[in-house]
């Protein structure tokens, strides 16, 4: 019901399904054969569509990184039935236990998915990296690959932390995993030095049983293996975007603009109110934000500052005009690494493949410039809808999970403030609302600039630790109401809060 309210449909038209069923892998001798190169995928335990694989080799000058991406464009032709449906959908929508895919399952989980032990067509980005993480040379090739292992984030992290059983089981790939870890660390350090902003996020990992009942809710882990894939995919996306820009080819770029002056002023007032300082006198740069997050790393208010910082930013979007990515501190960036689940990536593949095959002539450029402009607008709209749908679905499952917890008490942190009350986030990522009627009796007013609900005696600010009791849960409206528990450790008296930092 939630997905349909955002115009996402679980069923594909019959003619689209019929067309997709005819798509099968066919060997192509003209492609570069990379099947002898040790290759793995790293995804979550419940992943079914594998659109990216990696290979890492140590070299005398540093590392050779291969990022292999499923060649969806080889099968899904521009303007065809499947392509038109993918353009309408714009993106896959992932939610606990299932997915509404952009492409039919026979393609997303079948012909194009880089499943282990199967020959697959790919577009490979080969990057020569020096010991400082700089790409000194890059190549783009249409390839044939074979993934040797389907790895999970959990297992890769365990291996790199020394798990004996898994290390023995995967001893063939252990050297490559260690090289991947070292290269990812180098790339992370380089990006931090250049000002990439590492926001602290707390996405919910919701576990269901076979009946669809909620077993557990907790934040997604952000471990070594996640960083490896994140760093490698960002580098591949950047490298492709640089190439497209340098050749003056049309494309769909992932653009993130600098924060507006109004939003920046609000953020500056907020951090000053909690005793932090950052010099924006010469304007906002990614490095200033990045350094601030590094400065407060590990502090109890780190996630709150990160959340407010994110709210002060513009939302990233797709455009046919390249104007850089503020958050990543990059002049060139696009989405290339997930063509199974994002339409902009598929369009970028088509442009890159045309360049590889010397087919990006004037006629192609004119045609694809218009196509990219149209698709960037549509894809941004569908991405926003998908984000809202995924958030609403998470909220639904959280309400279902908390329905049996009414009357139980939890420690949490203030995650939002309104004139009518405060939002409280629990360690599990579940968020509920405490009305002013369920706060200690006082006369409250909202201090918007400092994200604080102030009374004559009591004061509640973003990041404050609180103890709450689950008061009521309404599954249909996905609402969780809480009441505040006042005790010696947390009495929220303003005289005790005066001058305190979050």
N, C-alpha and C positions, 0 to 999 in steps of 0.2 A: 504494500500500500504506500509506504514512504517513497520507494523508488519510483513508482508510477506517478506520484504527485510531482516528481521532478522530470517527468517524461522519459524515464528509463524503462524499457520494455524487456522482459526476460526472454521472449520468443522472437526469433528471426523470421522474416517472411519466407515462405516455402521456396520461392525461386532463388533466394540468397543461399538457403541451406543446400539446395540442389547443386548450385554452382560451386559451393565450398566443398561438397563431397567429391567433386571431380578432381580436386587438387591433391596431388600426391608428389612425393619426392622423386625427382628424376636426375640421374647423374649428369654432370656437365664437365666434359673433359677440357673445356676452354678455361676453366677456373683454376686458380692456384690451389694446389692440393696441400692442405695443412694438417692432414689427418695423423701424421706421425709426430706432431708437436703435442706434448703433454698438455691437456686442456681439461678444465673443470668448470662446473657451475657452482655458485654458492647462493642459496636462497633460504627462505623460511621453510619449516617442516611441512606446512600445508600448501606450498606452492605447486602449481600444476603446469603453468606456462613458463618455460625457461627461454627468455629472449636474449640473455647475455651470458657469455662464457669468457674465461680469462686464461692466459698463459703468461708466465713470467720466466725470463732467463737472465742469469747474471752474465754481464759482459765485462771486458777490461775497463771500459769507461763508465760503467754504471749498470743499467738494467735495460732489457728489451721487454716492453710490455705489449702484449697482444690483447685487444678487446674485440671479441667476436660477437657480432650482433646478428640475430636471425634475419635472413634476407626476405622479409615479408613482401617487399616491392617486386620481387621476382614472380610472386604468385598472384598478388592482388594488384591488378592492372588499373591504372588511372582511368576513371570514368566508367568502370564496369559496375555490375550489380553489387558485388561485395564492397567495392570502394565507396559507392554512393551510400550504402548502409553504414559503413564505418565513419564516413564524414558526418552523417546525421548524429550518430552516437558520440563521436568525438573522443571518448575515453572508456576504459573499463571501470566498473565500479566494484570495489572490493568491500566485503563486509563479512562478519563472523560466519564461518562455515560455507561461504559460497562467493560467487562473483557473477555480475552481469557483464559479460565480455563485450569488447568492441568488435571482435571478430568471432565467427562461429567456432565452436569447440574443435571441430575437425581440423581447423587451421591453427588456432591458438594453442591447443594442447596436443595437436597432431603433427601435421606436415611441417610447421615452422618451429615447433618447440625443440630446443636443443637438448633432447633427452640423451642420457648416457648410452654409449654403445651403438648409436645410430648415426649414419652419415647425414649431414645436413648442409644446406646452402647458407652461407653467411656473408656479411660484409665485415671485413676485418680492418681495424685500425691498428697499425704497427708503429709504436713510438719508441724511439731510442732516447733514453733518459740518462743524463749525467748524474754524478753523485750528489748534485744539489737539487735534483728533481726537475731540472729544465729539460724540455723536449728539444733535442738538437736536430732531430730528423723524424719525419713522419711519412707513412705510406698508407694508401687506402686501396684495398683490393677486394675483388669478389672472390670468395674462397669456398672450398669444401672442407668442413671440419668434422671431427668426431669427439664428443665430450667423453672423457675417460671415467669421470666420477661425478655423481650428483651429490654435492656436499651441502650441509646445512650450516647456518650461522652458528648454531649451538655446538656442533661437532668441531668446526674449524677453530672456534675460540678455545674449546677444551683441549684440542691438540696443541695449540700454541701455548697453552698454559701448562702442558706437560702430562696430560692424561695418558697413562701407560698403555691401556688397552686400545684406545683409539689410535695412538701413535704407532703401535704395532700393526694395527689393521690397515692404516693408510701410510705405511712407511715409504711407499713409492713416491708419494707426493709431498712428503714432509719437507725436503729441501726447497721445493718451489713455494710451499706455504710460508716458510721462514723468509725467503726472498721477497715474497709478496708483502709480508708484514713489515719488513725493513723499508721497502719502497714506499708503502703507504705512510709510514712514519715520516719519511723524508718529505713526501708531498704535503702531509699535514703541517709540518713545521714551515715549509715554504709558503703555504697558503696563509698561515697565521702571521708570518712576517710581512706578507703583502696586504694584510688587512681583511681577509675573509672573515665574516662574522659567524661564529659557531653558536647559534641559538640553542638554548637548553629546552628541549621539547619533551612532553610526557604523553605519548600516544598510548591508547589503551589496547592491550592484547587480551581479547575476550575469548575464552576457551569454552566450547560447547561440547556436550556429549552427543551420542548418535541420535538422541531424540530431539536435539535442538535446545536442550536445557543448559543454562549457564552454570558452568562448573567453577570458573575462576575469572577474576579481572585483576590485571596488574599492568604496570607500565612495560612497554617494550624494552628489552635490554639493548643497550648501546655499547657493544663490545668490540674487540679487536677486529673480528671478521666483518662487522658492519662497516667499520672504518675503511677496511681494505676495498670493499666494493664501492663504497661512496667515493673514495678518492679516485679510483680507477675510472669510474663512470663520468665523474666531473671532468677529469682530464681528457677523456675521449670526446665528450661533448664540446669542450673548449677547443680542442684540436680541429674538429670538424667545422665548427663555427668560424675559426680563423681562416681555414682553407676556403670556405664558401665566400667569406668577405673579401679575401685577397683576390679572388677570381671575379669579383663583382657579379656573382650568381644570385638569383632570387633564392629566398629561403624563409623559413619561419624561425625567428629568434626568440629566445627566452629572455625577456627584458625585465629588469627590476630597477625602478627609478629611485633617486635619492628622496629622503623624507621631505615633506613640505615644511615650510617655515613655521606654520602654526603647530604642527605635530611635534616638530623638533623643540619648540619652546616649551610645550607641555612636558616632554620627556626630561628636559634640562631642569625644570622646576621640581619634578618628581625626585630625581636623583639628588638634587641639592637638599631636598627636604629630609633625606635619610643620611646625609653626611657624605655623599660622594660628589666628586667633581670631575668634569671633563671639559676641555677647552674647545668650544665650537665657535670661537670668535672669528675664525677665518673660514667658517663654513663646515658643513658636515662631510666627513670622509669615512669610508668603511673602517679605516685603521683606528680611528678614535673609538668607535663602537666596539671593535674587536679587542682593543687594549683594555677597555673598561670591563668586558666580560672575563678576560684573563686575570685582571686585577682582583675580581671578586670570586674567582673559581673556588668552590668548596665552602663558601659562606652560606649561612642558612637562607639568605635572601637572594641567592644567585638566580633561582628559577623565576622569582617574581620580577626581578630587574629585567631578565631576559624576556619575560612575557610582555612587560610594559614597553620594552624596546621594540619588540616585534609589532606591537600595536601602533607604534609611532611610524612604522615603515609603510611605504606604498606596497600594494599587492603586486606580486610578479604576474606577468601576463605574456601572451604570445603576440608578436607583431611581425610584419614583413620588413620593418625597418629596424636595423640593428643600432641600439643605443646603449648597449652594455648592461652588466648585471651588478648593481650596487652591493648587494649582500655578499656576493662571492668576490667582489673587487676585481671583476674581469671586464675587459673591453669587448670581448666576443664570447657569446654563449648561446647554445641551442640545445634542444632535446633530440638526441639521436639514438639513445641506447635502449629504448623500449617501444619499438614499432608494433609489437603485438597488442599493446594496451593503450597507446597514445597516437592520435592521428597526426599531430605535428611531426613526430619522429618518422612516420611513414613518408611524409612529404619531403623531409630532409634527405631520407634515403634515396628518393627518386632523383633529387637534384644531384646528390653526390655520385650516384651511379651513372647519370648522364655525363658528368664531368670525367669520370673514370674511363668511360667508353667513347670519349670525344664526340658526344652527341649534344652538348650544351650549346647549340648554335643560336642564332638570333631569333629564329622562330620558337625554339624551346623556351628561351629566356622570356620572350613576350608572353607566351602562354602561361608559364609557371609563375610569373610575377603576379598575374591576376589571380591565379589559383591559390597562391600562398597568402595573398591579402585577404581573400574570402575565408580561407580555412583558419587563419589566425584568429579572426573575430569569432567564428563559430566555435573553435576549440576552447577559447577563453571562456565563452558562455557555458559550455558543457563541463569544463573543469570546475567552475564555480558551483554549478548544480551538483556535480558529483561530490564535491567537498561537503556541501550542505547535507546531501543525502546520507553520506557516510557518517557524518556527525550525528544526525538524527537517529540513525540506526544504532549507533553506539549508545546514545542516550536511552533508547528503548531497552536495549539489553541490560544497561545499568539499572534501569528502573525495575526490570524483571528480577534482577539479582538481589536488589535491596528490598524487594517487597517482603521477604521473609525476615528482614533484619530490623523491622520496626521495634523500637524500644532499646536497641543496642547502642552502646556509646563508642565513639571513635575520636582519636586525635586527628586534627587536620590543620589546614592553613587557610587564611582568608585569601580568596582568589579573585574577588571582585566586590565592588561596593556600589550600592544604589541608595537613593534617599529612603527607600522602603526597607532596606535590610542589607545583608551581606551574603555573598556566595562563599562556600567553604569546600575546598577540595581535599579529599581523603588520600592517603598514600596509594590507594588502589587506582586513582584517577577519577573515581566517582565524585561528582560535584552536586551539592545540594544548596538550598536557600534557607537562610535564617531571617525571618521577618523581624522588623523592629518590635513586634508584639512578643517575640520569643527571645529578645535581648533583655538585659537588665533594664528596669524602668528608668527612662531618662528622656530628655528632649533632644532628639538627634537632628543633625543637618549634614548635608553632603558637602565635603570639601573636594571638589572635582580635581583641582590641580594637584593635590597631594594624595589622591586615591584613598580618601579617608572618610569614615562616617564618624562624626564628632557629636558628643553629647556634653552636658555639663560635668558629669562624673566619669563617663566611660568614652573610650575612643577605640575604633577598630580600623586598622590600616592593612593594605595589601601585604601579605606575608606574615601577619600575626599568627602565632600558634594558638589554636583554640581546641576546646573539647566540646563535642556536640552529641546529641542523641537523635536518632532517626525518629522523626515525629509521625510522618505519613508518607506514603508513596502512591501515586496515581499512574498506573502503567499507560493508560490511554493518552494522557497528556505528557508522559515522560517526565513528570515532575517529582522531585524528592525534596520534602520539607524537613528541616531540622530545627532543633531548639538548642540554645547555648547552655552549657553546664558551667557554672561559675564555681571555682574552688580556690584554695589558697594559692596554688601555683599560677593560676590564670584568673585574676580578678578584673583586669582591664581598666583599673582606675586611672584616669587621666593624669593625676599627680604622680603616679608611678611611671607613666609612659613619657612624661615630659622630658624632652631632650634625647630620648632614646632613638637609636637607629632600628630599622626593621630587623 
